[in-house]
């Protein structure tokens, strides 16, 4: 079997892999770049293009469907984690939400790692450079924190169509204002606190995947081509600096792919650490237990697993308001299906007394505590969706659903190599195990109940919460214990896994795997601490920065 050769071998054709391959090829057209994607090309999958079709993709053949081990914090439930196993990765399966973290979220990266170039000020040009905002409420300004000329078109719900005006939008906006929420001002402050229109990557109802925004012209893309492990050079795998040097990858079918310059690992927060561990890079005791020769001991590989844990709820509208959610004939205009059926998002902090109580209970001190106590930090995201989503009730206009999501979770999980056959790791998600997460999410759920059931603006429309089987409905008077029990029994992640090969512990400031040459990590694994919002906005910016790092260092060697 002949060995394929390229200047750069990109492992993973998801979001960051597409950006790196596209940008590198454009910057230096003579480069030979190979993208190795484990999953298929999604081009012929009709559910990929439309927002509502996207709901059918979870659990499909283009979803990794990673199973977790029983999770102590959620009554020993097992969870199935959605991740894109297809060209385009998560940008094919996600719901198109576009929201960055706040400036302090990124500044925390710098404070934790000591890497000055990874604070918000240094990341902002890359976050701006990937987006092209179309939102009349946030017009172009030289001082705006938004981007207006990037490849990814970002549209507010109101700008998507003049006919896309959900009937509950005005009462919902009034209810949030009734609770004291003010309009967010991210464009001028870099902070999302407050009430904002929902931004999304849907363009006239069509999905903008990574490979659409960042074309792969001239790049050799091999789909359905899973990678087994990294390959190291001869002479005991040592380079001229006496460090192990990665020279390529071994595919699962036994074929080798050689990299003249570097391997760029972009396989995602669950697959990238698995490939590293299989290659002998990781926790020494675990590698020895699996009888894998240790190439480089790095305890952080597979550790620090972060995800946005959440509670989804269902609410029934009053009988006279049956036509106010999707599924009713009164909302049959195709404009209502141009994106996720929502219009507003709220990001909010926590009363300082509750925050200090949680941090004290968890024993959080030092840099981490100082960062979390900064005024204006957002710990919660709230969404109301005019559709029951996957709840076991009819989508007939009678029900709406809600999400209360932890944006800065402090619970951490980890993953290790599995003992069984196949390529899926053993995942221990560690959800909802800290006082901070418990106190914040209970507060957030109570806040959502107050919004839906106890505001003058929404009381005429919303009748009650609809509980899962075996539970009583929650209301504004429900004790904390009942809310906590519901969260532990039904809470789930938003499938925003990050952090499993973090900056500072596994990779250096230039995204190089520490103690090894010839390989960089350029995906969600490198986030050292949580980022609010939905991760794709951050990951596009991260990938843009990675390209510049690679190009700058290559120029030094030319």
N, C-alpha and C positions, 0 to 999 in steps of 0.2 A: 504494500500500500504506500503510494508516494507521500512525502511530507509536503504540506502546503507551507508557503512562506509569505510573510508580509512584513512591512515596517512596523505596523501596530496591529496587534490582535486584540479586538474588543470582545470580551466575554460578557454576553448579555445584550440583546437588542431592544432593551426597554428604554425608558425615558432618557436616562443619562447616557446610555450607550449610543443612542441615535444622535444626540447632541454632539458628543465627542467625535464620532465618525464623520458626521456632516461638516462640522467646523474645521477639523483637522484637514480633511480632503480639500475643502474650499481654500484654506490658508496655504496649502502646499499641494497643488494638483498632481505632482509627480508621485506622491506617496501611494504605496500599496497598503490598503486597509481592509482587513477582514473582520466582519461582525459575525459572531457565533451565537445564534439564538436557539435555546432549547426547544421552544415551541414553534408552532406553524405560522405561516403568513396569514393574517386574519382577513385578507382582502375579500374573500368570497363569503364571509360570514355576515348575513343580512342584519343580525342583531347589533353589530358593531357600530353602525352609523347613527342610529337614532337614540334619543334619550330614554324613551320607554323600553326600547329593545335592549338597552343596556342592563335592565334589571334581570334579564334572562341569562346573562353571562356568568354570574356567580354560580359556581358549581358545574360549569360547562367544561368542555375539553380544553379550553384555553385558560383555565384557572388552575393554579398549582394545587389548591385545596389542601393546604398544609394542616394536618391534624396536630393538636397540642396534646400534651399529657394532662391528666386531671389537675385542675387548678384550684389550689386551696382557698384562694380568696373569693372564688365564685362557687362555693359548695361542691368542690371537686368535679365541676363540670369540665368536659372537654370542649374545645372550641375548634372551628375550622377556619383557618385564616386565608382569605382571598388574596391572591397575588397573580399578576399577569404572566402566563406561560405562552407568550406569543410575541411576534414582532410588534413593538410599541409598548409592551409591558403593561404597567398599570394605567397608562393613558388610553388603553383600549377598554379597560373594565371600569374605570372610575366614573363618578357622576358629574365630572366636569367642574367642580367647585374650584375657584381661584381666590385664595386668600393667603397672604404671607403671614409670617410671625411678626411680632412687634420688635422694634429696635432693641429693647433690653434682652429679648430672647437670643439674638445673635451676639450681643455684647457679652452674654454669659458664656458663650463658647470661648471667647477670647480670655475671659477672666479665669475659666477653669483650666485652659491649656497653656496660657501664656503666649499664644500665637496672636500677635497684634493684627496681622492681616486678615484675621477671621472675625473681626467685630463688624458691627452694622455699617459703620462709615466706609469700610473697605469693601464690604459685600454689596452695598447699594448699587453701584454702577452695573454689576452683573445681574442683580434682581431687576433693575430697570431695563437692561439691554435685551432681555428675552421677551418682554411684553409690549403689546401695542394696544393701549387702552381705548375703548370706545364707550364712554359714559358721560353724557351731557352734564351730569352733576359734578363731574371732576374734569373740567376742561384743561387743555395743555397750559402748563406754567413752567417757566425755567426753574423754579424752586420746588416743583412738585416731586414727591417721593415716588411717583408712578413713572412708568415707561410708556412711550408713545410711538416708537418706531421699530420695535422688535418683531420677530417672526410669528409670535403667538398672539393672535387676536383675542382680547379679553373684552367681554361685553357685559354691561349691567343688564338686569332683567328688563328694566324700563326702556332701555335702548334697543332691545332685540326686536320689538314690534310694538306699534301703537295699540294693537289689539290684545297684547298680552297683559291684561289687567285683571288679576285674580280678584273675585268679588270680596274675599275676606281680607284683602291687602290693606285697605284703609282702616277697618276696625282693628286689625292687628297692630298697625302702626300707632293708632291712637292708644291702644292698650299699653304698649311699651312706653309711650310718652307719659301715660298715667302713672306708670311705675317709676318715673323719674329719669328715663333714659334720654340722653341727648344724641344728636347726630354725631357719628364718628368722623374723625378728621385725619385719616391715614395719609391723605395726599399732602398735608402740610406738617404732620407730626411724626409719621412713621409708627403710629400707634392705632390700634383698632378698637379701643375701648368705646363702646356706645352702639348706636343703631345705624346700620348701613344697608344699602341695597346689596343683594347677592350678585357676585361677579362669577362668570363662568366662561369656559373655553368652547362651548357650543357656538357654532357660526351658522346662523339661519337654520338651526336644528340639525346640523351635521357635526359629527365628532371631529375635532382637530387632534389627531394623534401626534406623537412625537415625530414619526417619520414623515408626516404631512407638513408639519411646521419646519422640520429640519430635513430636507430631502437627502436621500442617500445615493445621489447620482455619482457614479464612478466608484462606489464602494462595493466590495464583494460581500454580499449578505448570504449566509448559509443558515436557513431555518431548519427546524427539527434536527438540530445538531447540538446535543447536550455535551458539556465539558465534564470530564471526570476529575482532573487535577492539573496542577501546574507541573511543568518539567523544569529541571535544573541542569545547568551546564555540566560538561564533563570535568575532569580533574577535581573530583570530589565535590563538584558543584560550587567551586569557589571562583570568584572574579578576581580582578587585579587588586581589589581592595580587601581581599580575603573574606568577603561576605558571600553567602550563597546567592547565585544569580539565576533568576528565572529566564529561560530561553524560549519558552513556548508553553503549549498546553497539550494534554492528551485527551482526545475525545472518548466518549463512552464506547464507541465502536472500535477503538484501538488505533485510530489514525492520529498522527501528530501534526500540530500546526506550529511552525517556528516563527518567532518574533525577532526581527533584526534590531528593533529599538526597545519596545516595551510591550508587556501585556497590561491592558487596562481592564480591571475587574469591575464590572457594572451589573452584576447578576442579582442585585437586590439584597435587602437586609437579612433574608433568611437563606438565600443560596450562596452569596459571596463568602460568608464565614464557613459554610459547609465545604466549599471548594478549598479554602485555606487549610482547614483542619485535615481534610483528606490528603492534602499535599505535605503535611508535617509541620504546619505553622499553627500554633495554638497553645493551649494549656498542657504542660508537659505530662502531668499525671494522667490526663485523659488520653493523650496520644499513646502513651505507653500501655495503658489499659486496652486500647484498640489495636495494639501492636503495629503502630505506624511509626516509622523512623522519624525522630525529632530533627527537623531542619532549623527551626527557629522557635524558641519559647516565647510566646506572647500570651499572657493570661487574659488579655482583654478580648481575644477572638471569641465571639459568641456570647460575651457578657453584655451588660448594660442595655438589654432589650427594652425599648420604649414603644408604647403605643397609646393612642388616644382612646381611652376607655369611655364608654357612654351608656346612657339609658335611653332606649327608645320607648315611647308611649303612644297609646292610641286614644283618641277622644271622639265621642259621638256628638254630632251636631243635633240641635233641636229639630223636631219633625218639620217645622215650617221653613227650615233652612237647608233642605236636602239638596238643593241645586248649587251649593257653594263650594263643592270639591269635585275633583276630576272623577269621571265615571257617569256623571249625570248628563243628560242630553243638552242641558243649557250651557254646558262647558265643552261643546264639541268642536269649537273653532280650533283648527290645527295650530294656531299661534300659542295656545296653552301648552303645547307639547314641544316647544322649541328648546326647552332645557328642563332642568329639574323643576318640578312644580312647587316653587317657593318664590318669595320675592325679597324677604328681609332676613338679615342675620344680625345677631347681637353677641358682642363679646363683652365680658364683664369680670371685674375682680371680686375680691372677697373682703368683708369687713375685717379690719386689721385685728380686732380682738379674736375673731375665729382663726385667722391665719396664725397669729402668735401661739394660740392654744395648740394648733395642729403641729407647728414646728417644734414646740416644747415637748409634746408627746412623742414625736419621732426622734428627738434629740438632734435636730439639724442645726449645725453651727457654721461659723466661718463664712467663706465665700458664697457657698450655696444659700445660706440663710440670708445674708445681706442682699443677694440678688433677688430672692423671692419677696423680700420686704420692701423693695423699691416701690414707691407710689405709682399707681397706674398699671401694675402687672395684671394681665388678663388670665384668669384661671378657667374660664368657662365659655363655651360657645353654645348658643341656643338657635335652633331652627324649627320652624313650623312648616310642614309640607302638606299640600292640599291633595293628599292621596294616602290611602292606608299602607302603601308599599307592600310588604310581603305578609302583612297580618292576615289571619284566617277569617276575614270578614269581606263582604262584597264591596267591590269598588264601584259603588252606585251613587256617589256624591254624599253619602251619609257620614263618612269618617274622614278625619285628618290625623296625621301622625306628627310626633315631635321627637327631637333629639336634643339631649343635654350632654355635652361632651367635655371631658377634662382636656384642657389644652396644655397644661403644664403638669402632667402626672409625675408623681415621685416614686411610684411603684416600678420595680425593674424585674425583668425576666432574664432568661438565658437559654441558650441552645447548645446541644452537644451532638456528636455523631451517634447515629442509631446503631443498635446491635444487629438489627435485622437487615434483610436484603433491600436493595433500592437506594435511592439518593436522598430521601427525605430525612431531615434531622429530627432529633428528639427536642421538642420545644416546650419549655416551662415558662409560660407567659408572665406569671407573677402579678396578675391583675389585682387591683383593689386591696393591697396589703399594707398600706400606710395610713396613719391617722390623717395626713393631709388629703389624700385622695378621698377618704371616707367623709371627712367634714365638708370638703369642697363640693362633692357630688350630691350629698344630701341637701346642702344649701341650694345647689342649682336646681334639683328636682322640685324642691319646695317653691323656688322662684317661678318655675314653669307652671306649677299648679296654681300659684297666685295669678299669673298672667291669664291662664286659660279659664279659670273658674271664679276668680274673685276680682275682676276688673269690670267697671261699668261698660267699657267698650265691647267686651267679648261675652259678657253674661247673656245677652239676648241671642247669641249664636251657638254657644257650646253648652251641651247638656251635662256631660259627665265624662270622667275617664273610664275607659273600658279595660278592665284588668285581664291579664292572662288567666287561663283556667286554674282554679284553685286559690286565687287571690281575691281579696276584697278591693274595691276601687279606692284609689288614693284621692285625698282632697286636702284642702289647705290646713285642716286640723289633724291630719294624720301624724302620729308620733314619729320621731326619728327612727325608732326601731323598725317600724313598718316600712319606711322608705328604704332603709338599709337592707332589710330582708328582700325587698323587691329587686334592688340593685344586684345583690349577690346571686339571686336566683335567675335573673333574666338579663343583666347587663352584658354588653358585648363590646368588642373593639370596633373602631372605624376602619380597621385594616390599614393603619398608617405606621407600620413597623419601621423603626429606625434604630441607630445607635450601636449595632452589634460589633462594630470594629472601629471604635471611636477615635477621633482626633486626639492626639496626646497619648493614648494608651496603645493603639495599634498602628496608626499612621502619623507621619510627621506633618508639618505645616504645608508641605508640597504634595501631600496625599500618598507618599511612598510608604510601603509597608516597612516598618522599622526592622533593621537587622537583615534585610534582604534587598537585593538589587533587581531591577528589571520588571517590577510590578507596582502598579498604583491601584488604589481603591478610589472609585469615583462614583459613588452612589449613596443611598440613604444610610448605609452602614456607618458612615463617618460622623454623623451628627452626635456630639458628645452629650447634649442635653436637649430637652424637648423644645420644639418650636410650635407656637400656636398656628392657627389656620389649618389649611390642608396642604400636605407636603409638596405637591407638584410645583407650586410657585417657587418654593425654596430650592427644589432639586434642579429646576431649569437654571436658576442662577448659579447654583453650585457647579453644575456642569460647564457653564460658560467660564467660570473662574478656573476650573480644572484645565480647560483648553488653553487658556492664557499661560498658566503655570507650565504646561508641557511645552508649548511653543517657545516660551522664554528660555527654558532650560536647554531645549534642543539648539536654539540659536547660539548659546554659549559654546556648544560642542562643535559647531560648524566652522 
